[in-house]
Amino acid sequence: MSIPADIKRDFPVLQQQVHDKPLIYLDSGNTSQKPQAVIDAMNEYYETTNANVHRGSYDLAVRATEALEGARAKVARFINAPATNEVVFTKNATEAFNLLARSWGAANLGPGDTVVISEMEHHANIVPWHMLSAEKGFELRWIPVTPDGHLDLRDLDTLLDGAKLVSVTAMSNVLGTLNDIPRLAEAAHGAGALLAVDGSQYVPHVPTDVQAMGADFLIFTGHKMLGPMGIGVLWARAELLEAMPPFLGGGEMILNVTKEGFTTTEIPWKFEAGTPMVAEAVGLGAAIDYLDNLGMDNVRAHEIELTEYALRTLNERYGDKIVIHGPQVAAERGGVLSFVYGEPDMRVHPHDIAQVLDQAGVCVRAGHHCAKPLLQTMNVPATSRASVYVYNDESDIDALAEALEASSDIFAF
């Protein structure tokens, strides 16, 4: 099957108008909208099943625990994890990166060590390493980005010399670039380093197999893949999780507590202190069911087709008035289109563009997209970013193009 033509009907928020115009949502790289099935699953949990988990033997608590652990099993299968207990729930990808840094990183990194990241990383995969480096004294090295938006791997062997961890995005949230994760995994492992992958933009859009990737850690978030806010995932190989110290202390993550100390419980619960986000896990499980029903191969094919249409439409219509950053071949990128617009010597500020587009009902993001080092490398202070997902179609791209024309009128090109 392909993506249904009437799929927008599944998303209640997309049925509304803003400023007397149909809502055109092109900001899924920021957060995705939620199908009715996800909303219903979370409502049903609260209406029929709500109880604390792993702490009660009564029927309601048992069913709540089954709901949480059932969602974990769906996540494990969705990314082809070898075992369900390798899936740790966090509140978002940013917390997962902090867990990785503060647990694995704090235990394994020190003076003389190196962590390698890239210039295209989201701040979530930069700031925790800066913070830890300031404390532990290890070196942070950067894989550069080429002018056409790819990772420059010509000096990879030198960058990896003495590295203990490589931590890179699978898909840039600014450029849309799809990175060659298996190649990076092979190089990292050959240098004696582990590989962590930011899958926040990748997992919602591309069939994901952590075993084929060769990754040691994979991090992603629920709210970008049709699920709710408030839940993220850290996947790691079981032997790594077993060796890592706990991140937060308190209830749920303990096996025993005495006046003299404590012992931790098994993975993954060792990393899930306190009452977990059960309803959010249920919602994420429902989102996975929805994506499974569409088929991730179909999701990817749909986005390639729509990205090709967007690149062609915008470039042909506006020529040198628009610069779309990143690879120009749709198969090399995700459906993320960061652009600057206006006459070459007088670009319109992205915030102004976003406001004009909003008046036409078109939602895009404007700013640095939590990737300031990348934009500094690109020598642009900010971009406008349109990002597509399963509920978008060519009419949404046409609406974007028409709304950009209106900004030309306002700013007198």
Sequence and secondary structure as in RCSB ss.txt:
>XXXX:A:sequence
MSIPADIKRDFPVLQQQVHDKPLIYLDSGNTSQKPQAVIDAMNEYYETTNANVHRGSYDLAVRATEALEGARAKV
ARFINAPATNEVVFTKNATEAFNLLARSWGAANLGPGDTVVISEMEHHANIVPWHMLSAEKGFELRWIPVTPDGH
LDLRDLDTLLDGAKLVSVTAMSNVLGTLNDIPRLAEAAHGAGALLAVDGSQYVPHVPTDVQAMGADFLIFTGHKM
LGPMGIGVLWARAELLEAMPPFLGGGEMILNVTKEGFTTTEIPWKFEAGTPMVAEAVGLGAAIDYLDNLGMDNVR
AHEIELTEYALRTLNERYGDKIVIHGPQVAAERGGVLSFVYGEPDMRVHPHDIAQVLDQAGVCVRAGHHCAKPLL
QTMNVPATSRASVYVYNDESDIDALAEALEASSDIFAF
>XXXX:A:secstr
    TTGGGG GGGG EETTEE EE BTTT     HHHHHHHHHHHHHT   SSS  SHHHHHHHHHHHHHHHHH
HHHTT S GGGEEEESSHHHHHHHIIIIIIHHH  TT EEEEETT  GGGTHHHHHHHHHH  EEEEE B TTSS
B  TTHHHHHTTEEEEEEESB TTT BB  HHHHHHHHHHTT EEEEE TTTTTTS   HHHHT SEEEEESTTT
TS TT EEEEE HHHHHHS  SS SSSSEEEE SS EEE STTGGG  SS  HHHHHHHHHHHHHHHHH HHHHH
HHHHHHHHHHHHHHHHHHGGGEEE S SSGGGB SEEEEEEEETTEEE HHHHHHHHHHTTEE EEE TT HHHH
HHHT S EEEEE  TT  HHHHHHHHHHHHHHHHHTT 
